[in-house]
Amino acid sequence: QPQLQESGPGLVKPSETLSLSCTVSGNSIRDSSFYWGWVRQPPGKRLEWIGSIYYSGNTYHNPSLKSRVTLSVDMSNNQFSLKLTSVTAADTAIYFCGRVNIEYSSSFIFDYWGRGALVTVSP
Amino acid sequence: QSVLTQPPSASGTPGQRVTISCSGSSSNIGEGYVYWYQQVPGTAPRLLIYRDTERPSGVPDRFSGSKSGTSASLAINGLRSEDEADYYCAAWDVRLSGVFGGGTRLTVL
C-alpha cells in the first residue's frame, strides 16, 4: 500500500505563498495508473479539491483556485508539490495530498490519502 | 452553500439501517458518477463507494451506494458504533470541477 506524507510550513503570512510537498512511498509517481492531487479542509468545513497532476505534468485544477495554484512533480524524489500564492485567512485549512486512481473514472477522487497538514494563515 | 446537498446529521441505533442522501443537479450527479467518503474526525477521509455503487477492496458490504437521476444515497446496514463519522458525497461538476457535499454527521445512539 502506498503511503503519502505532507510536509511544509504550518504558518504562512497573508499575501505570501503557501508551499507544501507530498512524499510518496510504496508507489512510483511515474505509475501511469495514477494522478496525484491535493484537497483541503478548512476547520469544521467541507472538503475542497485543489487540483491533480500526472507524472507527465498534465494537470487539472479547481477553477476557483486555478490562478493561484501551481502543481509540480519531482520524480527523482518521488514527490509532488503545491504552491498557493497570495494567501489570506480563508486559505487556513488542513491540506491533504492523495493518490487519484484512474480506474475510478475521476481526476479528483483519492483512494489513498496523507494524514494532512494544518496550514494557518496569520500575521 | 454546497453544490451537492446533504442533510447535516443522521442517527441510528446499533444494527439499524441508515441512509444518507446527496442531492445534486444535471451538471454533476445527473451527468456522471457519485463517490462517498467516510471521515472520522481528526483523520483523513476513506473512500467507501466509487462509480455510484462500487466498493474498494476492504470496504464491508454493509456499505452500499445507489443513484437515481440527480440524487444519490449511501446506505449502511447493520449499523455499528465504529460507523460514527462524517460522510461526504462527491461528484464531478461539468461547470465547476470536482465538488463535495457539505457532509453528514452520523451518530450511533
Boltz contact constraints between the chains, C-beta under 6 A:
constraints:
  - contact:
      token1: [A, 46]
      token2: [B, 100]
      max_distance: 6.0
  - contact:
      token1: [A, 46]
      token2: [B, 102]
      max_distance: 6.0
  - contact:
      token1: [A, 46]
      token2: [B, 103]
      max_distance: 6.0
  - contact:
      token1: [A, 47]
      token2: [B, 88]
      max_distance: 6.0
  - contact:
      token1: [A, 47]
      token2: [B, 100]
      max_distance: 6.0
  - contact:
      token1: [A, 49]
      token2: [B, 98]
      max_distance: 6.0
  - contact:
      token1: [A, 62]
      token2: [B, 97]
      max_distance: 6.0
  - contact:
      token1: [A, 63]
      token2: [B, 97]
      max_distance: 6.0
  - contact:
      token1: [A, 96]
      token2: [B, 44]
      max_distance: 6.0
  - contact:
      token1: [A, 104]
      token2: [B, 50]
      max_distance: 6.0
  - contact:
      token1: [A, 105]
      token2: [B, 33]
      max_distance: 6.0
  - contact:
      token1: [A, 105]
      token2: [B, 51]
      max_distance: 6.0
  - contact:
      token1: [A, 106]
      token2: [B, 92]
      max_distance: 6.0
  - contact:
      token1: [A, 108]
      token2: [B, 98]
      max_distance: 6.0
  - contact:
      token1: [A, 109]
      token2: [B, 35]
      max_distance: 6.0
  - contact:
      token1: [A, 111]
      token2: [B, 47]
      max_distance: 6.0
  - contact:
      token1: [A, 113]
      token2: [B, 44]
      max_distance: 6.0
  - contact:
      token1: [A, 115]
      token2: [B, 44]
      max_distance: 6.0
  - contact:
      token1: [A, 116]
      token2: [B, 44]
      max_distance: 6.0
